[in-house]
Amino acid sequence: MFMRNINVGLLVVCIMLGATVTTAAMVCYFGQAPDPESNDALRWMIPIEDPCRCTEVKLGGVNTRTSRLPFKVKYYDTFLRSRNSDEIQAWLNCNASSPRPVFSDCPADDINVADPSVTYTTPTAKDADTGVPLTVSCSPSPAMNVTQNHTMVTCRASDAAGNVATQECTFNVKLACRDPLGMESGAIPDSSLSVSDVGHAGFSARRSRLNVNGNL
């Protein structure tokens, strides 16, 4: 199977062989592209989401425009050409230990919102061992519009090297009920109301309505 990704002036060709991910080989290309965090200086990069999947790396081309890939690209000051998986893993620092995050404000309870466009604040996290603040990304993002009564949000933390923690912060965002059900207005008729027991004969099921005036 061949997979081609073209990003402006940079041609990336990844060749995957094998029936499963565990036995697959992936040939990747080191190219150059402007790094927005280095004043758009040209730096080396492998334009795939997880370079640690590469089993062989070759020299690629140059992209004169900033990457618009839908994931964060890792940039390097130099490049590597190798067919040795162990060498590639070591060079890319793929076996670095993952951070142990401490989420300081992960919601313990569901978040109820009345406005679908206002959801939640991204939790913060720091490494439990070093105390260094970590980058937190959540899905769906805080900019989402709540379209369901119940939406689960998962937040993950990563360090400056891009190592993603295994621990997660998860919580639910719920859209609060804003429309009346009909108990106060009478849209739900008395005939649809029932009670299992009453304190005395003077009480009735319609007592359960909101703001009921007069003889109950």
C-alpha positions as CSV (number, residue, x, y, z in Angstrom):
1,M,0.0,0.0,0.0
2,F,1.3,3.5,-0.9
3,M,0.4,6.6,1.0
4,R,1.3,10.0,-0.5
5,N,1.0,13.4,1.3
6,I,1.8,16.6,-0.5
7,N,2.3,19.8,1.4
8,V,3.0,22.7,-1.0
9,G,6.6,22.2,-2.1
10,L,7.4,19.2,0.1
11,L,6.7,15.8,-1.2
12,V,6.3,13.2,1.5
13,V,6.1,9.5,0.6
14,C,5.5,6.9,3.2
15,I,5.6,3.3,2.2
16,M,3.9,0.9,4.5
17,L,4.4,-2.9,4.3
18,G,3.0,-5.7,6.3
19,A,-0.4,-6.8,7.3
20,T,-0.4,-5.4,10.9
21,V,0.8,-2.3,12.6
22,T,3.2,-4.3,14.8
23,T,5.0,-5.8,11.7
24,A,4.6,-2.8,9.4
25,A,7.6,-0.9,8.0
26,M,7.3,2.8,7.4
27,V,9.8,4.8,5.2
28,C,9.7,8.5,6.1
29,Y,11.4,11.6,4.8
30,F,13.2,14.3,6.7
31,G,12.4,17.6,5.0
32,Q,12.8,21.3,5.9
33,A,10.0,23.8,6.6
34,P,9.7,27.1,8.4
35,D,9.4,26.7,12.2
36,P,6.8,29.3,13.5
37,E,8.4,29.1,16.9
38,S,11.8,30.0,15.5
39,N,10.9,33.1,13.5
40,D,10.1,30.9,10.6
41,A,13.7,29.6,10.2
42,L,14.0,26.5,8.1
43,R,14.3,23.5,10.4
44,W,14.2,19.7,9.8
45,M,10.9,17.9,10.3
46,I,9.2,14.6,9.5
47,P,5.7,15.6,8.5
48,I,3.7,12.8,10.2
49,E,2.0,12.8,13.5
50,D,4.2,10.2,15.2
51,P,7.7,10.0,13.8
52,C,8.5,7.2,16.1
53,R,6.6,4.9,13.8
54,C,9.3,5.4,11.1
55,T,11.5,2.3,10.5
56,E,13.6,4.1,7.9
57,V,14.3,7.7,7.3
58,K,15.6,9.3,4.1
59,L,16.4,12.9,3.0
60,G,13.4,14.8,1.6
61,G,12.8,18.2,0.1
62,V,12.2,21.8,1.3
63,N,8.8,23.4,2.0
64,T,8.9,27.2,1.8
65,R,5.6,27.7,3.6
66,T,4.7,27.1,7.2
67,S,3.1,23.6,7.7
68,R,-0.7,23.5,7.9
69,L,-0.8,19.9,8.9
70,P,-3.7,19.1,11.3
71,F,-1.3,18.1,14.1
72,K,1.7,19.6,15.9
73,V,4.9,19.1,14.0
74,K,8.2,18.3,15.7
75,Y,11.2,20.3,14.4
76,Y,14.9,19.3,14.7
77,D,18.2,21.2,14.2
78,T,19.7,18.4,12.2
79,F,18.5,15.2,10.4
80,L,19.1,11.5,10.3
81,R,19.3,9.0,7.5
82,S,19.0,5.4,8.7
83,R,17.5,2.0,8.1
84,N,18.1,0.9,11.7
85,S,14.9,1.1,13.7
86,D,16.8,1.1,17.0
87,E,19.0,4.0,15.9
88,I,15.9,5.9,14.7
89,Q,14.1,5.3,18.0
90,A,17.1,6.4,20.0
91,W,17.7,9.5,17.8
92,L,14.1,10.6,18.1
93,N,14.1,9.9,21.8
94,C,11.1,7.7,21.4
95,N,11.6,5.8,24.6
96,A,11.6,8.8,26.9
97,S,9.5,8.3,30.0
98,S,6.1,9.9,29.8
99,P,5.3,12.7,32.3
100,R,3.2,12.0,35.3
101,P,0.7,14.8,35.3
102,V,-1.2,16.3,38.2
103,F,-4.3,17.9,37.0
104,S,-5.0,20.7,39.5
105,D,-8.5,21.6,38.4
106,C,-9.9,18.6,36.7
107,P,-13.7,18.8,37.3
108,A,-14.8,16.2,39.8
109,D,-18.5,16.6,38.8
110,D,-20.4,17.1,35.6
111,I,-20.3,20.6,34.2
112,N,-23.8,21.9,33.4
113,V,-24.1,24.8,30.9
114,A,-27.2,26.8,30.0
115,D,-25.6,28.3,26.9
116,P,-24.4,25.8,24.3
117,S,-21.6,28.1,23.2
118,V,-20.1,28.4,26.7
119,T,-18.6,25.1,27.8
120,Y,-15.6,24.7,30.1
121,T,-12.1,26.0,31.0
122,T,-9.2,23.8,30.0
123,P,-7.7,22.1,33.1
124,T,-4.1,22.8,34.0
125,A,-1.5,20.2,34.8
126,K,2.1,19.9,35.9
127,D,4.6,17.1,36.1
128,A,4.4,15.3,39.4
129,D,8.2,14.7,39.4
130,T,9.6,18.0,38.2
131,G,6.7,20.4,38.8
132,V,7.1,21.7,35.3
133,P,3.8,22.9,33.7
134,L,2.5,20.6,31.0
135,T,0.6,21.3,27.8
136,V,-3.0,20.2,28.1
137,S,-5.2,19.5,25.1
138,C,-8.8,18.4,25.3
139,S,-11.2,16.8,22.9
140,P,-13.8,18.1,22.2
141,S,-12.2,21.5,22.6
142,P,-13.6,24.3,24.9
143,A,-14.8,26.0,21.7
144,M,-17.3,23.3,20.9
145,N,-21.0,24.0,20.8
146,V,-22.9,21.5,23.0
147,T,-25.3,19.8,20.7
148,Q,-26.0,16.8,22.9
149,N,-27.4,16.6,26.5
150,H,-24.3,14.6,27.5
151,T,-20.8,15.1,26.0
152,M,-17.7,13.5,27.5
153,V,-14.5,15.5,27.4
154,T,-11.0,13.9,27.6
155,C,-7.9,15.9,28.4
156,R,-4.3,14.8,27.9
157,A,-1.1,16.3,29.1
158,S,2.3,16.4,27.3
159,D,5.7,17.7,28.1
160,A,7.9,20.0,26.0
161,A,9.4,17.0,24.2
162,G,5.9,16.0,23.1
163,N,5.8,12.9,25.4
164,V,2.1,12.3,26.1
165,A,1.1,11.1,29.6
166,T,-1.0,8.0,30.0
167,Q,-3.1,9.6,32.7
168,E,-6.1,11.5,31.5
169,C,-8.7,14.0,32.9
170,T,-12.2,13.1,31.9
171,F,-15.5,14.8,32.7
172,N,-18.9,15.4,31.2
173,V,-20.4,18.6,29.9
174,K,-24.2,18.6,30.0
175,L,-26.6,21.0,28.5
176,A,-28.9,22.3,31.2
177,C,-32.7,22.0,30.6
178,R,-34.0,25.5,29.6
179,D,-37.5,24.7,28.3
180,P,-40.4,24.2,30.8
181,L,-41.8,20.7,30.9
182,G,-45.3,21.8,31.5
183,M,-45.8,21.2,35.2
184,E,-46.4,24.8,36.1
185,S,-48.3,25.8,32.9
186,G,-50.6,22.8,33.0
187,A,-49.4,21.4,29.7
188,I,-49.1,18.2,31.6
189,P,-52.8,17.6,32.7
190,D,-53.8,16.5,36.2
191,S,-54.9,13.2,34.7
192,S,-51.3,12.4,34.0
193,L,-50.1,13.0,37.5
194,S,-50.1,10.3,40.2
195,V,-48.6,9.8,43.7
196,S,-47.7,6.7,45.6
197,D,-48.9,8.0,48.9
198,V,-50.3,11.2,50.5
199,G,-50.1,12.7,54.0
200,H,-53.8,13.1,54.3
201,A,-56.9,13.3,52.2
202,G,-56.6,17.0,51.6
203,F,-53.5,16.5,49.4
204,S,-53.6,15.5,45.7
205,A,-51.1,14.9,42.9
206,R,-51.5,18.4,41.5
207,R,-49.7,19.6,44.7
208,S,-46.5,18.7,42.9
209,R,-47.0,21.5,40.4
210,L,-44.9,24.7,40.7
211,N,-46.6,27.9,42.1
212,V,-50.0,26.3,42.5
213,N,-52.5,28.8,44.1
214,G,-55.9,28.1,45.6
215,N,-57.4,24.9,47.1
216,L,-55.2,21.9,46.6
